[in-house]
Amino acid sequence: MTERGGIPNFDRLLAKKRAGIAARHLVSLLTDDAVRELMADDQTETRRFATEELKRRGLE
């Protein structure tokens, strides 16, 4: 376990957070139809990003 700043697994948590930020950014670049297609994805996190983006665009 990596521990930095007293937080176990800090590096792994930071990488996961950065991946989430990058995924949200990529979803924001997609067309409306492509975002809707992501809603059919089996990955819960992917659906969540797509749902957030549709709400942000006022399309949900």
N, CA, C and O of each residue as an XYZ file, in Angstrom:
240
protein
N       0.828     -1.175      0.000
C       0.000      0.000      0.000
C       0.877      1.245      0.000
O       1.802      1.376      0.801
N       0.574      2.128     -0.890
C       1.265      3.408     -0.908
C       0.557      4.345      0.049
O      -0.672      4.407      0.086
N       1.338      5.065      0.814
C       0.722      6.022      1.717
C       1.446      7.351      1.567
O       2.660      7.446      1.745
N       0.679      8.356      1.240
C       1.236      9.694      1.122
C       0.281     10.643      1.835
O      -0.931     10.576      1.627
N       0.795     11.488      2.637
C      -0.057     12.409      3.372
C      -0.988     11.706      4.345
O      -2.050     12.228      4.683
N      -0.592     10.522      4.795
C      -1.415      9.789      5.749
C      -2.611      9.096      5.133
O      -3.457      8.579      5.862
N      -2.710      9.068      3.801
C      -3.860      8.451      3.131
C      -3.402      7.153      2.455
O      -2.602      7.192      1.521
N      -3.907      6.005      2.923
C      -3.549      4.737      2.280
C      -3.993      4.731      0.818
O      -5.064      5.245      0.494
N      -3.193      4.163     -0.049
C      -3.498      4.037     -1.483
C      -3.700      5.393     -2.158
O      -4.482      5.500     -3.103
N      -3.014      6.413     -1.693
C      -3.190      7.763     -2.217
C      -2.965      7.822     -3.722
O      -3.762      8.415     -4.448
N      -1.873      7.202     -4.197
C      -1.562      7.257     -5.630
C      -2.657      6.615     -6.473
O      -3.014      7.129     -7.534
N      -3.185      5.497     -6.003
C      -4.259      4.819     -6.735
C      -5.524      5.669     -6.746
O      -6.190      5.778     -7.776
N      -5.855      6.265     -5.621
C      -7.035      7.122     -5.542
C      -6.886      8.351     -6.429
O      -7.842      8.767     -7.084
N      -5.694      8.931     -6.451
C      -5.436     10.091     -7.292
C      -5.557      9.720     -8.769
O      -6.135     10.475     -9.551
N      -5.025      8.579     -9.149
C      -5.123      8.128    -10.546
C      -6.582      7.904    -10.936
O      -6.991      8.249    -12.044
N      -7.359      7.331    -10.034
C      -8.777      7.090    -10.316
C      -9.511      8.419    -10.484
O     -10.350      8.557    -11.374
N      -9.201      9.384     -9.643
C      -9.834     10.705     -9.730
C      -9.480     11.373    -11.059
O     -10.348     11.940    -11.724
N      -8.212     11.306    -11.440
C      -7.782     11.904    -12.710
C      -8.443     11.215    -13.894
O      -8.806     11.876    -14.867
N      -8.607      9.903    -13.829
C      -9.264      9.170    -14.910
C     -10.720      9.606    -15.026
O     -11.243      9.737    -16.133
N     -11.369      9.827    -13.900
C     -12.759     10.287    -13.909
C     -12.891     11.670    -14.524
O     -13.826     11.934    -15.280
N     -11.956     12.548    -14.199
C     -11.974     13.899    -14.766
C     -11.768     13.829    -16.276
O     -12.454     14.517    -17.031
N     -10.827     13.001    -16.714
C     -10.571     12.853    -18.145
C     -11.786     12.265    -18.857
O     -12.137     12.705    -19.952
N     -12.425     11.278    -18.246
C     -13.610     10.670    -18.856
C     -14.735     11.684    -18.996
O     -15.405     11.729    -20.027
N     -14.946     12.495    -17.969
C     -15.990     13.531    -18.053
C     -15.687     14.509    -19.177
O     -16.581     14.916    -19.919
N     -14.424     14.878    -19.293
C     -14.042     15.816    -20.352
C     -14.295     15.207    -21.729
O     -14.825     15.874    -22.617
N     -13.922     13.951    -21.906
C     -14.140     13.293    -23.196
C     -15.623     13.195    -23.526
O     -16.023     13.413    -24.669
N     -16.437     12.869    -22.533
C     -17.881     12.788    -22.763
C     -18.422     14.155    -23.173
O     -19.319     14.241    -24.012
N     -17.886     15.213    -22.591
C     -18.368     16.556    -22.916
C     -18.071     16.937    -24.361
O     -18.715     17.834    -24.904
N     -17.112     16.276    -24.988
C     -16.760     16.569    -26.374
C     -17.623     15.813    -27.382
O     -17.591     16.122    -28.573
N     -18.389     14.831    -26.922
C     -19.200     14.011    -27.814
C     -20.460     14.745    -28.266
O     -20.906     15.702    -27.633
N     -21.019     14.274    -29.373
C     -22.294     14.813    -29.841
C     -23.413     14.309    -28.931
O     -23.224     13.360    -28.170
N     -24.562     14.942    -29.015
C     -25.707     14.537    -28.193
C     -26.069     13.072    -28.429
O     -26.337     12.336    -27.479
N     -26.076     12.650    -29.685
C     -26.431     11.263    -30.001
C     -25.411     10.284    -29.431
O     -25.780      9.215    -28.944
N     -24.146     10.638    -29.488
C     -23.109      9.755    -28.943
C     -23.243      9.632    -27.426
O     -23.032      8.556    -26.868
N     -23.590     10.723    -26.766
C     -23.789     10.676    -25.313
C     -24.979      9.777    -24.990
O     -24.930      9.005    -24.033
N     -26.032      9.871    -25.771
C     -27.204      8.998    -25.551
C     -26.824      7.528    -25.729
O     -27.320      6.666    -25.003
N     -25.953      7.246    -26.685
C     -25.512      5.862    -26.890
C     -24.754      5.345    -25.670
O     -24.847      4.163    -25.340
N     -24.011      6.210    -25.006
C     -23.298      5.791    -23.800
C     -24.248      5.354    -22.699
O     -23.878      4.565    -21.830
N     -25.461      5.862    -22.732
C     -26.441      5.484    -21.720
C     -26.743      3.985    -21.768
O     -27.177      3.415    -20.767
N     -26.527      3.354    -22.889
C     -26.780      1.925    -23.031
C     -25.595      1.083    -22.546
O     -25.688     -0.144    -22.503
N     -24.492      1.725    -22.183
C     -23.290      1.016    -21.740
C     -23.560      0.281    -20.427
O     -24.321      0.755    -19.583
N     -22.935     -0.869    -20.269
C     -23.115     -1.674    -19.057
C     -22.331     -1.134    -17.869
O     -22.612     -1.509    -16.731
N     -21.374     -0.281    -18.100
C     -20.550      0.262    -17.020
C     -21.302      1.382    -16.303
O     -21.651      2.389    -16.919
N     -21.547      1.215    -15.037
C     -22.309      2.184    -14.252
C     -21.681      3.568    -14.305
O     -22.390      4.564    -14.444
N     -20.351      3.641    -14.193
C     -19.685      4.933    -14.191
C     -19.851      5.645    -15.532
O     -20.030      6.862    -15.573
N     -19.792      4.891    -16.622
C     -19.983      5.479    -17.945
C     -21.382      6.051    -18.081
O     -21.559      7.157    -18.593
N     -22.373      5.302    -17.624
C     -23.757      5.802    -17.657
C     -23.899      7.061    -16.810
O     -24.606      7.995    -17.190
N     -23.230      7.083    -15.669
C     -23.304      8.259    -14.791
C     -22.720      9.482    -15.485
O     -23.302     10.565    -15.417
N     -21.578      9.327    -16.153
C     -20.972     10.451    -16.878
C     -21.914     10.940    -17.976
O     -22.084     12.144    -18.169
N     -22.522      9.995    -18.694
C     -23.440     10.358    -19.778
C     -24.673     11.075    -19.222
O     -25.133     12.060    -19.800
N     -25.202     10.587    -18.110
C     -26.367     11.219    -17.489
C     -26.041     12.641    -17.053
O     -26.826     13.562    -17.279
N     -24.876     12.816    -16.424
C     -24.459     14.152    -15.996
C     -24.346     15.097    -17.190
O     -24.751     16.257    -17.120
N     -23.793     14.584    -18.279
C     -23.598     15.428    -19.463
C     -24.943     15.808    -20.089
O     -25.137     16.955    -20.492
N     -25.863     14.857    -20.170
C     -27.186     15.172    -20.729
C     -27.905     16.203    -19.866
O     -28.567     17.098    -20.391
N     -27.780     16.083    -18.547
C     -28.392     17.072    -17.650
C     -27.751     18.439    -17.873
O     -28.443     19.455    -17.928
N     -26.425     18.458    -18.003
C     -25.713     19.715    -18.200
C     -26.172     20.397    -19.487
O     -26.283     21.622    -19.550
N     -26.436     19.592    -20.505
C     -26.881     20.129    -21.792
C     -28.380     20.424    -21.809
O     -28.881     21.020    -22.762
N     -29.093     20.017    -20.773
C     -30.537     20.230    -20.713
C     -31.311     19.305    -21.629
O     -32.387     19.665    -22.108
N     -30.779     18.111    -21.880
C     -31.407     17.172    -22.814
C     -32.075     15.993    -22.123
O     -32.685     15.158    -22.791
N     -31.975     15.908    -20.823
C     -32.548     14.742    -20.153
C     -33.971     15.003    -19.750
O     -34.619     14.131    -19.171
